[in-house]
Amino acid sequence: MTTVAVIGAGMVGSSTAMRIGEARLADRIAIVDVREGVAQAMALDITQALAAMGNDGRCVAGWNAVGGADVVVLTAGLPRSPGQSRSDLLATNGKIVVDCCREIRRRAPDSVVIVVTNPLDEMTALAQRALGFPATRVIGMAGTLDSARFRAAIAARLDVPASKVEALTLGSHGETMVPVPRLSTVNGRRLTELLSEAEIEQLAERTREGGAEIVRLLERGSAWWAPSAAIVDLVRSIVRDERRVLPVCAMCRGQFGVRNTYVGVPARLGAGGVVEIVDPGLTAAEVAGLRAAAEQIASRVADLDAVIGEDPAPPPPPEVAEGQLKVGVRDLVYESRIRVEARRALAREGALHRLDDVVAAALRRAR
């Protein structure tokens, strides 16, 4: 029996639970919320809605229902308010994420966890540390949503069906999102052949501001239909072991020159989470944008130590730790600082091509 748990019964969480049921991706859907009555109400409503559709899936409320879940979707946290950035939510949502992860690691220790809470990139790094799971089993939902927004913007601009558009964004879920128009197509033609650089940048900016635009229009709360659709795409690839390549926030261990940092990259998703990180053939400029996003994420991770508090996840057993990432939040920040200083020095020498090697050597000496 497949169980998918959704933590957070707000608009994103409840719509995600319903979509999972409609897609028949789980025999049982667990839904949890700090407001127990809300979770129970959503569980009843979703179960009744599925019955109306002739669907045998059931939705159950409460942490007890999370036990043994195959996939856990973490949406708990406060949404953005108008004028608020995703980073503004770091401390408040960080505590919520840590509290939820302590329950998840106790009740569903073998699950794949999909983080949705904002600020997405930092919360994914925080969740992995609080859970103590292998990084391959903790991912963030960002690139699938941003790519969908980019796709919708392209389709609207060129007045074509969205089904004829393929779009890709990488990097962070925010200001340092990296659209990849060279690998985005319309009816098989590259976007760069159809629009000018300035026109593409307008679409990219609209995509970056896609969530904020909805927040402003709603005045209270944030988007839920597009995020829940993007989440279900990830859940489908995991529970059905489809091994499709999707843009997600995943831990890089040297890919694209990014080390020990969560950032949006194309990853093959299967039953155990991330099977591999895939290089779609990025140019030097695209890789540079991806690295810049990763560095910003790593620098912000510095604030997460205080959120973890005195109860970090226990270390994994040796057989699990073998080959697994063994760096903490302070290491991520330290590497980012080394990289900044090394870039300055190498730029003066005209030797930026040596940046990754110099940083790697410095870290080896430090450890």
Backbone hydrogen bonds, N-H to C=O, Kabsch-Sander energy under -0.5 kcal/mol:
donor,donor_aa,acceptor,acceptor_aa,energy
4,V,28,R,-1.9
5,A,71,V,-2.8
6,V,30,A,-2.9
7,I,5,A,-0.5
7,I,73,V,-3.1
8,G,6,V,-0.7
8,G,32,V,-3.5
14,S,10,G,-2.9
15,S,11,M,-1.8
16,T,12,V,-2.0
17,A,13,G,-2.5
18,M,14,S,-2.1
19,R,15,S,-2.3
20,I,16,T,-2.5
21,G,17,A,-2.0
22,E,18,M,-2.7
23,A,19,R,-2.3
24,R,21,G,-1.3
25,L,20,I,-2.2
27,D,2,T,-1.6
28,R,2,T,-2.0
29,I,58,R,-2.9
30,A,4,V,-2.0
30,A,28,R,-0.5
31,I,60,V,-2.4
32,V,6,V,-2.2
36,E,34,V,-1.1
38,V,35,R,-0.7
39,A,35,R,-1.8
40,Q,36,E,-2.4
41,A,37,G,-2.3
42,M,38,V,-2.6
43,A,39,A,-2.4
44,L,40,Q,-2.2
45,D,41,A,-2.6
46,I,42,M,-3.0
47,T,43,A,-2.2
48,Q,44,L,-2.5
49,A,45,D,-2.3
50,L,46,I,-2.7
51,A,47,T,-2.0
52,A,48,Q,-2.0
53,M,49,A,-0.9
53,M,50,L,-0.6
54,G,51,A,-1.6
55,N,50,L,-3.0
58,R,27,D,-1.3
60,V,29,I,-3.0
62,G,31,I,-1.9
65,A,62,G,-1.0
66,V,63,W,-1.6
67,G,64,N,-1.0
68,G,107,R,-2.5
69,A,66,V,-2.2
70,D,3,T,-2.5
71,V,3,T,-1.3
72,V,112,V,-2.6
73,V,5,A,-3.3
74,L,72,V,-0.6
74,L,114,I,-3.0
75,T,7,I,-2.5
75,T,73,V,-0.9
76,A,7,I,-1.0
84,Q,81,S,-2.4
89,L,86,R,-1.4
90,L,87,S,-1.9
93,N,89,L,-2.5
94,G,89,L,-0.5
94,G,90,L,-1.7
95,K,91,A,-1.7
96,I,92,T,-1.2
97,V,93,N,-2.7
98,V,94,G,-2.4
99,D,95,K,-2.3
100,C,96,I,-2.2
101,C,97,V,-2.5
102,R,98,V,-1.8
103,E,99,D,-1.1
104,I,100,C,-2.4
105,R,101,C,-2.7
106,R,102,R,-0.8
107,R,103,E,-2.4
108,A,104,I,-3.3
111,S,108,A,-1.7
112,V,70,D,-2.0
113,V,111,S,-0.5
113,V,137,R,-3.1
114,I,72,V,-2.9
114,I,112,V,-0.5
115,V,113,V,-0.6
115,V,139,I,-3.2
116,V,74,L,-2.7
117,T,74,L,-1.2
123,M,119,P,-2.7
124,T,120,L,-2.1
125,A,121,D,-1.8
126,L,122,E,-2.5
127,A,123,M,-2.6
128,Q,124,T,-2.2
129,R,125,A,-1.7
130,A,126,L,-2.7
131,L,127,A,-2.8
132,G,128,Q,-2.2
137,R,134,P,-2.2
138,V,135,A,-1.5
139,I,113,V,-2.5
140,G,249,C,-2.3
141,M,115,V,-2.7
142,A,140,G,-0.9
144,T,247,P,-0.9
146,D,142,A,-3.0
147,S,143,G,-2.8
148,A,144,T,-1.5
149,R,145,L,-2.2
150,F,146,D,-2.4
151,R,147,S,-2.5
152,A,148,A,-2.4
153,A,149,R,-2.3
154,I,150,F,-2.4
155,A,151,R,-2.5
156,A,152,A,-2.3
157,R,153,A,-2.3
158,L,154,I,-2.4
159,D,155,A,-0.8
160,V,155,A,-1.9
164,K,161,P,-1.8
165,V,162,A,-1.8
166,E,185,T,-2.6
170,L,178,V,-2.7
171,G,264,G,-2.3
172,S,176,T,-0.9
174,G,172,S,-1.5
177,M,174,G,-1.6
178,V,170,L,-3.1
180,V,168,L,-2.7
183,L,180,V,-1.2
184,S,181,P,-1.2
185,T,166,E,-1.9
186,V,189,R,-2.8
187,N,164,K,-2.9
189,R,186,V,-2.0
191,L,181,P,-0.7
191,L,184,S,-3.0
192,T,181,P,-0.6
193,E,190,R,-1.7
194,L,190,R,-0.5
194,L,191,L,-1.4
195,L,191,L,-2.0
200,I,196,S,-2.4
201,E,197,E,-2.3
202,Q,198,A,-1.7
203,L,199,E,-1.7
204,A,200,I,-2.4
205,E,201,E,-2.5
206,R,202,Q,-2.0
207,T,203,L,-1.9
208,R,204,A,-2.6
209,E,205,E,-2.1
210,G,207,T,-1.5
213,E,209,E,-2.8
214,I,210,G,-1.4
215,V,211,G,-2.2
216,R,212,A,-2.5
217,L,213,E,-2.0
218,L,214,I,-2.7
219,E,215,V,-2.2
228,S,224,W,-2.3
229,A,225,W,-1.9
230,A,226,A,-2.3
231,I,227,P,-2.5
232,V,228,S,-2.2
233,D,229,A,-1.4
234,L,230,A,-1.3
235,V,231,I,-2.4
236,R,232,V,-2.6
237,S,233,D,-1.6
238,I,234,L,-1.8
239,V,235,V,-2.9
240,R,236,R,-1.9
241,D,238,I,-1.0
242,E,237,S,-1.7
243,R,237,S,-0.9
243,R,269,L,-1.2
244,R,269,L,-0.7
246,L,244,R,-0.6
246,L,267,A,-2.8
248,V,246,L,-0.6
248,V,265,V,-2.6
249,C,140,G,-2.7
250,A,248,V,-0.8
250,A,263,V,-2.2
252,C,261,T,-2.4
254,G,258,V,-3.0
257,G,254,G,-2.0
258,V,255,Q,-2.2
259,R,257,G,-0.5
260,N,252,C,-1.4
261,T,252,C,-1.0
263,V,250,A,-2.0
264,G,171,G,-1.9
265,V,248,V,-2.9
265,V,263,V,-0.5
267,A,246,L,-2.7
268,R,276,E,-3.1
269,L,244,R,-2.6
269,L,267,A,-0.6
270,G,273,G,-2.8
273,G,270,G,-2.0
274,V,136,T,-2.5
274,V,272,G,-0.5
275,V,268,R,-3.5
275,V,273,G,-0.6
276,E,268,R,-0.9
278,V,266,P,-2.5
287,V,283,T,-2.5
288,A,284,A,-2.2
289,G,285,A,-1.9
290,L,286,E,-2.0
291,R,287,V,-2.6
292,A,288,A,-2.2
293,A,289,G,-2.0
294,A,290,L,-2.2
295,E,291,R,-2.4
296,Q,292,A,-1.9
297,I,293,A,-2.2
298,A,294,A,-2.6
299,S,295,E,-2.1
300,R,296,Q,-1.7
301,V,297,I,-1.5
302,A,299,S,-0.8
303,D,300,R,-1.7
304,L,301,V,-2.1
305,D,302,A,-0.7
308,I,304,L,-1.8
309,G,305,D,-1.4
311,D,308,I,-1.0
313,A,129,R,-0.8
320,V,317,P,-1.2
321,A,317,P,-2.6
322,E,318,P,-1.7
324,Q,321,A,-2.7
332,L,328,G,-1.5
333,V,329,V,-1.9
334,Y,330,R,-2.6
335,E,331,D,-2.7
336,S,332,L,-2.0
337,R,333,V,-2.3
338,I,334,Y,-2.4
339,R,335,E,-2.5
340,V,336,S,-2.1
341,E,337,R,-2.4
342,A,338,I,-2.8
343,R,339,R,-2.5
344,R,340,V,-1.9
345,A,341,E,-2.2
346,L,342,A,-2.8
347,A,343,R,-2.4
348,R,344,R,-1.5
349,E,345,A,-0.9
350,G,346,L,-0.7
350,G,347,A,-0.7
351,A,346,L,-3.0
354,R,351,A,-2.1
355,L,352,L,-2.0
358,V,354,R,-2.4
359,V,355,L,-2.6
360,A,356,D,-2.5
361,A,357,D,-2.2
362,A,358,V,-2.2
363,L,359,V,-2.4
364,R,360,A,-2.1
365,R,361,A,-2.0
366,A,362,A,-2.0
367,R,363,L,-1.7
